[in-house]
Amino acid sequence: MKKFFVAFCVAVCALFTMPASAGVSWNTQASQCAAEAPYGFPTDKVSHGTFICHTAYALKHDNDAKIPVWVSYTLTPAHAEGCVARQDSFIPDPMLPVGQRAELKDYTNSGYDKGHLANNADMAWDLNVDKESFLLSNMAPQIHPFNAGIWEELETNVRGWAFNRQHTMLVYAGPIYNSSDKTIGHNKVVVPHAFYKIVVDVNTKETMAYIFPHQAISIKNDMTPYLVSVSGVEKATGITFPVPVDKGLVAKSVWSDDIAKFTADKKAVCAKSK
């Protein structure tokens, strides 16, 4: 009990040191985004960061690196079948001041994609929510073969798991970076050397965690070699992730799904909504 109380206090203290965004208090933002972090928000050691609550996802932004530290959101089975067309409405996040955020020109001719952490297809259940997914605070530079390869494949799998299991998925996603990583643009947006994603089936409490090196990885590659423990992600990032499982456990294999069935059902749902 004593250890739990100390850990709880550390987590709460870390959260309350996060600067509020656009004059909105931490308490208000945390309350508004509570559904996107059912076990509590991740905690980290980034002192020069800003906590931001958007409509369907929360994030901690590194105002020096100009990329997210972590992003947290939940995906319901119904939201996995969202039908809103991709907006491609990339803009700087107005909740961050100029000089503490990435700008569009930082990515121009950089050779890097604006890689989503909370991906737009998971936000396609509402037009405004989809547009919010294109805020640059939700992006990190990614090479195209990675962004359109293994990273997109995992995003698709998460939607497939939500649909086929008919369970809500909790997703933590973010970059792994340090002072040795290169930067792009006038604002020196850091290019991460790796990315992580943690997926929790909120119904069964099953959890899978991944670390992918930032390199070209085909969607044909087996994802199993990239499975790690949650504690492995914590060690690599310095972030503490609240999950309902033993953090040392590593999934033996990637969850099975039926992407063809999910794709066909989504197509039918979207056809009816037109």
N, C-alpha and C positions, 0 to 999 in steps of 0.2 A: 504493500500500500504506500509506503514511504517513497519507494522508487517511482511509482506511478505519479505521485503528487509532484515530485521534483521534475519529472519529465514533462508533466502537464504545465507546470509553471514556466519552464524553459520555452516550451512551444508558444505559450500565450505571450510571454515577454518578447519573443522574436517577432511575432506578428504585429504587436503594438508599436514596434519601432519602425514599421513600414510607413513611408510617407503616404498621406492620403492624396487622391487624384482630384484635381480640379476643385479643391475646396470641400470635397465630400469626405466625411469622417470615415475612419477605418471601420468603426462599428456598423455604420450604415451600409458600406460596401460589402462587408463580410456577411451581413444579414441578407442583402439582396442576392448574393451569389452562393448562399449556403447549399442550395440544391446541386451545385456543380462540384462540391467537395463533401460528400456525405460522411466521411470519416474525419473531417477537418482539413485545413489547408496545409500544404507542404511548408516546411521551415528551412531557411538557408542562412548563409553568413554574408550575403551581399548587402552591404550597408548603403550603397549608392543606388538603391532601387526603389521602384514605385509599384505598389499593389494596385491593380486595376480590375474592376468588375464590369464586364460587358453583359449583354442580355443573356447569353447562353454559355459563356466561359469566363473563367477568372485567370489572371496571370500575374506573375511578378516580373517586372521589366528591369533589366540591368541598364541604368542610364549612362554608364560608361561604355559598355560593349554595344549598346543600341540593339539588343536582341532580348528575347524572353529568357528568364532563368528557368521558369517552368510555366506550363499551362495546365489547367485542370477543368474538365467538363464531364458531363454525363450524357450518354446517348441511349434513348429509349428505342424499343422496337419500332414504334410508329415514326419517330424522327429519322430512323435509319432509311426509311422509304420516302424521304422528302423529295419533292418534285420541282422546286424552284430552280430555274436555269442559272448556271454559273454567271456571276456578275462581272468578275474581273475588275472590280472597282477599287483598285489599290490606292490607298491614301495614307499619309502620316496620321498617327493617332492624335487627335486634338486634345486628349487628356494628358499629353506629355508636352513640355515646353520645347521650343526650338533649341537645338544644341544638346538636348538629352534624348533625342529620338532619331531614328533613321528617316531619311527623305527619299523620295522616288529617284532623284538624281544620283544617289549613292549606288543604286543598282544598275543605272544606265550604262550599257557597254562594259559591264564588269565581268561578264562571262558567267554570272551566277543567277539562278532563279530566285524569286522571292518565295521561299519554301514555307508553307503553312505548318504551324504546330497544331492548332485546332483547325482541321481541314474543312474546306468549304462544303464538301459533299455531306458531311455530318451536320451541317448547319442549313441544309437546303429545305428545311421544313417551314421557313418563314423568310420573306424577302429581306426585311431589315436585319435579321439575324445573319443571313447569308452575306449581306453587305459588310456587316461588322467583322466577319471572318477575314476580310481583306485589309484590315488595318495593319500597318507595318509593325506595330508592337507585337503582332502575332506571327511575325516572319523571322526567318534566319536565312542567310545565304546558303544555297544548296546547288551543287553541280546538277545539271539537268538529268544525267543518267541515274543519279541517286533519287532525285525528286520524283521522276517519272518511272522509277524502277521499284526497288524493294520498299521504299517509303510509301509510295502510293499503293503497292500491293497490300501492305499491312493495314493501311487505312480502309481498303475495300474489305479485308477480312474482318475487321472490327464491326463493320456494318452487317456483314454476313452472320457473325456470331450473335449480334443483337437480334436479328430477324429470326434465324433458325432456332435459337434457344428461347426466344421471346422473353429475354431478360435484359435489364438495363446494364449498360457497361459504363464503368468509371474509367476515364482515360487521363493519365498524366503523361505529358510529352515535353521534350525540351532538348536543348543542345548541350554538348560537353565541350568546354573550351577553356583556354588559359591564355596567359600573356604572350605565349610563343606563337599563337595562331595569327595568321595574316588578317588584314583588314581591307575593306573596300570603301571607296568614296571619301568625300570631304569630311564626313562625320565619323570615319574610321569604324565602320560596322564590322564586327568580328565575324570571321568565317570559322565556324566550329570544326573541330577535327573528328567529331562523332556526334551521334544523336541517340537518345533513349526514348523508350515508350513503355509505360506500365499499364496493363489492362486488367481490370477487376470485374468479374461477374458479380454484381451486387447481390444477386439472389443466392448464388451458391458459395460466394466468397472465394472461388477459384481465382488465381492470379497468375498472370504471365508478365515477364519483364524482358525487354530486349535492349541490347546496345549494338548499334550498327556503326562501323567505321564510315566516315564521310568519303565514300569512293563509289565508283560505278559497281552496282550490284544488281544483276538482272532479276526480274520477277520470277525467272525460272529457277532461281537458287532456292534451296531448302532453307527455311528460316530457323530450323532447329539449332544450328551451330551458333546462332546469335542469342539464344535464350540464356538468361542469367538470373540470379536471384535479385530481389528488391534491395537487399543489403549490398549487392554488387553495384547497383545503380547509385545507391547512396554513397558508397566509397568513391566512385568515379566522379560524382558531382558535388559532394559536400551538402547535399540536400536530404532532409528527413521526410520520407513519404509515409503518411498514415494509411496503413492497409490492414485488413482484418485477418492476416495470416502470419505464419512464421516467416520472417523476412529472409531467412537463410535457405528456404526451399527453392528449388529450381524445377520448373515444369519439365517433365520428361519428353514431351512432344508438343507441337503446336496443335491447338484445338482444331478438330475437324469441322468443316462447314460445307454447305452446298451453295456455292456462289451462283451456279446456273439457276437454281430454284429461286434464290433471292433476287437475281437480276430479272427473271421472268415475272415474278410477283410484283416487283417495283414497277416494271414497265406497264403491267396491267393497272396498278393503282394510279399511276400518273396519267394513263390514257383516260381513265374515268374522271379524273379531276379537271380535265381540259373543258 
